[in-house]
Amino acid sequence: MIHPSRKQVLPIILFTSIVVVSLLFASGTGKDAFSNRDRRITSPMFYKAIVEAVKKTDEYYYKEIDRKKMYEGAIRGALAALEDPYTFYLPEREQKREKEDLYHSKFGGLGIQIYVDKGFIKISRPLPDSPAIKAGLQAGDYIVEVDDVKIDIGGPLGQTLNDVIDILRGRVGTKVKIKVQRRGLREQFEVTLTREEILPKSVQTEMLEDRIGYIKIFSFTGRTNAEFKSAITELQEKGLSALILDLRDNAGGLLEQANYVVDAFISEGPIVSTRGRGHRFSQEYPAHSGLLCPPDIPLVVMVNDYSASGSEIVAGAIKDTGRGVLVGTDTFGKGLVQQRFPLKNGGGSISLTISEYFTPSGAAIHDRSITPHVVVENQTTEVVHVDRSIKNFVENWIEEKEKSAGETPTEADFAALEEELPDLVASLGQEFLANLKRSVQPKARKIFNVNLGIYKLVDLPNDKQLVEAIRILNEGEVEGILAATSTASKSVN
């Protein structure tokens, strides 16, 4: 992690999420004057113009205005002029959420994974040992009210998912009342829960057959290093013989945490380097001796087009140093580093791109991506209405099953649903038949699991990329693939 001299900064961030563009008027030393034909326009003149514009709007606009929103809009507009989607303004609420989710990776909450469905909040999974589990909440439950506030996402009041998250979270030990609509029940019911400290995991692990360890990193948060070390240790205690590191759909996070993960596999040379406008944000991050995962453990790293930033630091270092084989599809291609700078006046902070990063070989990633050694597409792209049809079919089947049987289906009931899938395939038309036969079952399984809270870290029957990674390790092909790649690279040069 970079340690600049200014105190009011937050750790360096590497993200790929598309964010609201924003802006800030800040005068730089010796750069507070702008030429405009025959007269000089200074920064103070711009400040006064903004204040005057807000004042006149407040006085003459036909509706009441929110002055704070207008000033925040001015900050957003200034940053948007840079045409950098990763440079933006974070209001206080989003800054607080980011600290909870990214830096600290803990908050006071109920322990539920939620998403928006039909204007309400739907529970996809209550976390183990959470307040939600203790209160009897289930996957598929709709939250229709929170503390007597009706949930209407996208309704006339402009309520958003983040608004609901804000009222669900709170100080540990405080209570929150929610009203629930459960499938198969006519009447809604209320539940009062006590918030507890929730520690969302960024790393999960599982031992596969033949002592092949599998580690999935969802994002690089403030606790990733500790969780990753724990996962490696757990697998080693079970006799780890080979390792798969899954970075698919990992959009990034904290630079130092991605650096720690690479350091577990590489003992010398640079891991990543950053170059900014000046020396202040230009730095090289070296590997250290004392490997957590020794070189005699064959390694496969899985990536896809949503593996970005921090994931690309890991993938790029592993590929450049020849420590492991990359399997999957080309990565996202986001090689810029951001840092948060809190604003003393007005609250919130700004995210500024401060540098670009480079892999150990000196290769730039931004707008280029990393190509894996072994390219494997997971599945073909389908038309959107096909996915919607599958979703509706599965959810309607679950509801009908609950009404007729008087109980919620279990995982064993998927076999009964699967028997009816040919009817769905036929209804979607001959035009899509070839692709649908391959895709309907895994998509239906995924929707079925989400609605019933069935969570599987590994889904081999529907994961061609993972199957290929396992095959490469079982057949001892890692060294051969790396040798072939090295030879090809030398012949090109």
N, C-alpha and C positions, 0 to 999 in steps of 0.2 A: 504494500500500500504506500502511496506517495504521501509524504509528510511536508506540505508546503508551510511557509512561515506564518501565513495568516491563521489565526486561531479559530475564526468562525467559519469552519468548513466541516463537511461531513465526508465519510469515506468515499472512495472512488467507486463509481458505478458503471457497469457495462450492461446495457439493456437493449433489446430490440423492439420493445413494444412501441406501437405508433401512438404518439402522445399529442395532447392538445398543444398547438403552437402558442407561444407566449412572447412577451417582451419587456425590456427594461431600459430606462434612460439613465445611463451612468457616465459621468464625465471621466475621461482618462487624463492623466497628467500631460499637459501640453497639447491636448486634443479637444478643447472645449469650444473651438471656433470652426464654423463651416462657411465655405464660400458660396454665395448665391448671386452670381453676376456682379452687380455694383455694390452690394452691401454685405457685411459680415453678419452671420447669424450665429449666436453663441448658445451654449447649452442652457444657461439661465433663461434665455429667451424662449427656448422650447418648453422648459418647465412651466414658465408663466403662461404660455399658450395653452398647455394642457389644463392647468388650473382654471384659466379663463373659460375654456370650452366646457368644462364640467360645471362651472358656476352658471354660465348662460343656459346650459341645458336644464339645470336645476330650477332656474327662474322661469324659463319660457316653455319647456316641454309640456305637452298636453296631459301627461300622466306623471304621477310621483316617480322619482328615480331613486336608485340605490347608488349613492356616490362611491361607496367602497367598490362595487362591481365595476363602475366606470374606470376607476383608477387601476384596478387589477387588469381591466381590458387594455389600458394604455401600456402596462408592463408586457402583457402578452403580445401586443402589436409590435413593440420595439424588438423583442426577441424573434418574432416571426420574420422580421426584415432580414435576418441572417439566413433564412431559407434552410435551416438545419432542424429536422424533426426531433433531434435529441436535445436541443437547447430550448427550454421552456420554463414557464412559471408554475410553481407548486403552491397553491393556497394552503393555509394552515392545516385544514382538514386532511388534505392529501399528504402533506408533510408528516403529520402525525401517523397516518395509516402506513406510510412507507417505513417509518421508524419501527412500528410494531411488526410489520410483515417481513421486512428485509434486514434491517440492522440488528434488532433484538430478537426477532422471530419468536415473539411471545406476546400475549395480550389477554385481557380478561374477557371471556366469552362463554359460549354454550357448547362448543365442540361439534359443529355441524358444517358439512359442505353443502352449499346451496347454489341454486341457479334460478333464473327467471323463466317461468312457464305460465302462459295464459294470463299474464298480468300479475301473478302472485309469485311468492317465493316458494320454491319446491326443494325439499331436502333430498339430496342425492346420497348422503351417507352420514350417519351420526358416528363420531369417532369413538373408539373404545374407551371405557372408563370416564366418559365425559358427562357433564350435567344433562345433555340431551339423552344419552342412554339411560341414565338414572331416572329420568322423567318419563321414559317409555316412548320417546319419539322414534319414528321409523322412517326409513327411506320411502319416498313417495308422498309423505305428508306435505300438505300445503300450509304455509303460514299466512293467514289472512289478516291478522291484526297483531300489533306489538304495542303493549302498554296502551291499549284502546285507540291506537292510531291504525286506521285501515290501510292495508297494503294495496296499492293500485299502480304498479310499475308502468310508466308510459302514459298514465292518465292525465286528466286536465291540470292536475297540480304539479306535473313534471317530476313525480317521484322516481328516483333511480335506485338501482341495486345498492350503490354506495350509501344512499340515505338510510336504507334498511340496515345495512351492516353497522352503521354508526349507532343506531339505537339498540341493536342486539349486543354490541360490545359495551364494555363499561368497566368500572373498578371491580376487582376481585372481591367477592363477598356480597355484592349488591344483587338485588333481585330484578327479574324482568318477567312480565306476564305476556304470554302469547296465546292467540286463538288458532286452533288447528282444524283443518278439514281433511279427514282421512278417507281414502277410497273405501267404498263399501259401507260407509256410515252416513246416514242422512243428516244427523245433527253434528254441528261443530262443537268442539270442547276447548276449555281453557286449561293451561298448564302454567304454573309459576316455577321458574327455575332460578337457582343461585349461580351467578357467574363464578367460574374458576379460572385459574391460569391455564391457558391453552398454549401448547408448544408444538406448532405444526412442524412436521418432519420434512427436511429437504432431501434426506437420503433414506432409501429403503433397500433391503438386501434379502436374498434368498439363495440357498444352496441347491443347485440343480443336480441332475444325475452326473455320475462320473466325477464328482467333487469339483464341478465347474461352478465357481462363485459368480453371482449376478448382483451388481450394484446399480441402482437407478438414482441419479441425481436430478431432482426436479428443478432446482434453482440454486444459486450460490448465495446463501444468506449468512448472517453473522454466526450461525452455529454449524455450517456445513463442514468445516474442518474437523470439529470434534465428532460429529456424526459419522463422517467418512472414516476417521481413524477407528471408531468403534465398530463400524461395519467390516472393515478389513480384519480387525482382530478377531471378531466373531467367526468369520469365514476361515481364518487360519487355524483357529481352535478346532474346527470341524474337518481339518485336513485339506485345505485348499490346494488344488493342483493346477488350476487355470482360472482366469478372471475375465468377465465381460463387464465393461463399464458403459452404461446406457445414458447417453446425453441427448437422446432424441426429444424434441419439443422443449428443451431447456433454453430459455431465452436469455440467460445470463445472470447477472447479479453483481456481487462485489469482486473486484479484481483480485484482492489479496486472497480471497477464499478459493478462487480458481487456481491461483498460483500455488496454494498449499496442496491442492489435489495433485497437480503435476509433480510437485516435489516428492511425493510418495513413490514415484516411479523412476525419477531421473536424479543422478547423484552429482553431475557436473555440467558446466556450461550454462548458458542463459536459458531461462524458461520463456521469457517474453521481455520485450523492451518497448518503451513508450517514447514518443517524440512530440513535444509541444512547440509552441511558437518560440519559446526561450528555453533556457536550461532548467527553469523551475519545475516543469512537469515532464522533463525528459529523464528517464531512469531505466536501468537494466535490473531485472529480477533474476538473480543467479540461483541455480539448484544447490542443494546442500547434501553432504554425505549422511549416511544413516538412513537407508531406504526403508520405508514402511512395507513396500511390496518388492521383494528381490527380483532380479532379472531372470531367474530360472522359472518364474511364474509367467507362462504365455499370456498375452493381453490382447483382447479385441475391444475396440472402442466403437460404439454405435452412434451414428449421427444421421440427421435428416435436414430438410430445408428449413426447419424451425429451430435447429441448433444454432445459437447465435452468441456472439460476443464472448462472454466468459467460457461458454462451451467450445468456442473456436480457439481460444487460448489453449485449452487442454488438448483438443484434437490436433491443433497445429504443432504443439510441442511434441506430442507423442509421435506424430508422423515424421517431423523433421529429424528427430533423434533416432528413429527406427526402433523405438521401444515397443511398439505394438502395431497391429493392423487395424485400419479404419474400415468399417462396413456400413453401408446404407446409401444415402444420396448426398448430393452437394449441400453444403451448409448454407446458412442465410447470407453471410458476407457482411457482417457489421463489425468493423474494426476500429471504432472510436471509443474514447474513454470520457466519461462525464464525472463531474463532481458537483455536489450540492453546496450552494453558498447561501446561508440564512440571511434574510433582509432584516436589518435592525429596525427600520421604520415600516410599519404596516403589516408585519408578520409574513409568514410564508418564506419561501426560498426560491432561488433560481437554479436550474440545472444547466450547466455550461459544458460544452465539449471542450476539453482542455488539451487533448492529445490524440494521436493515432498510435495503435500498437502493431508490433511486428513479431513474427514467429522467430524461433532460434536461428533460422537460415537468413533472416532479414526480409522475409516475404511479407508484403502488406496484404491484409485480408479484406479491407473495406471495399465493398462493391465487387469483390472477386470470388469469395467463398473458398472452401476447402473441398477438394474432390477426394472421396475415400479410395482406398486401394481396391476394394471390391464393391462395385455398385450393385445394389439390390433394391428394386422398387417394391414397396409393400403391397400396393393394390392399385388398380386402375381408378381413374377419376370418374365419378358417376354424376348424372344430372341431378340437380338439387331436388326436384320434385320426387325423385325415386327415394331419396333419404327420408323425406317427409312422409311418404306413403308407408315406408317400413316402420317409422316411429309411431305413426297413428295406429297401424295394425297391431303392433306389439302392446301399446298402452291400452287399446280397446280390449284386447284379449285378456290382459291382466284384470281389468275392471270387470269384465264379464265373468271371469273365473271367481273373483271375490264375491260377486253377487250370487252366483249359483251355488258355490261351495261354502260360502259364509266364512272363509278364511283366506289369508294372504298366501299366494303361491310361494313355493320354495324353489331352490335351485333344481331339484329333481323334476319339477314340472316343466322345465324347458323342453324336455323330450316331447311332451304333448303338444306344445306350441310348434315345435319343429315339424311335426306331422302335417300341420296346416299351412306351412310356408309355400308349398307348390301352388296353392290357390292364390297366394299373394303374387308369386312370380307370374302366373298366367294373367292376372289382372293388370299387370303393368305393361303388357304388350310385347309382341314378338320383337319389336325393334331393339329392346334392351336385353333380350333373353340370354344371350351368350355371357354377357358380363354379370347379369343378375344372378345367374346360377352360382357364380363364384362368390358374389358379394352379399347376397341376402342373408345367408346364415350367420356370418360374423357380425354384420351390422345389427341383425335382430338380437343376437346374443348380447352385444354391447348394450343396446337399449334396455333389454330385459334386465341385465345386471344393474344398470344405473337406477332403474325404477324400483328395484327390490333391495338396493344397498349391498349387492354382492360385489365384493372387491377382490380382484386378482392382480397381483403385481406382474405375474407372468402368464401369458396366454399363447402358448406355443402353437396350437392348431391354427391360429389366425395371425401369426407373426412370422412372415417369411424371412425377414431380416434377422431375427433372433435365431431362427432355425439354421440359417446359413452361418451365423457366428459360432454356434455350437458345433456345427459340422467341421468348420475350419480348425477349431481347437481339438476335437476328437481325432481328426485325421492328421494332426501335427503339421499343418500347413503354414503356420505363422512365419517360421524362418524362411521357408521357400518363397512366400509372397514378398517378404521384405527384401530378400536377396534379388528377386526378379525386378522389383521396383528400383533398387539401387543400381543394378546393371543397366536398366533402361535409361535411368537418369544420366549415368555416365556417358552412355552412347550418344545421347542427345546433346550433351555439353561438348 
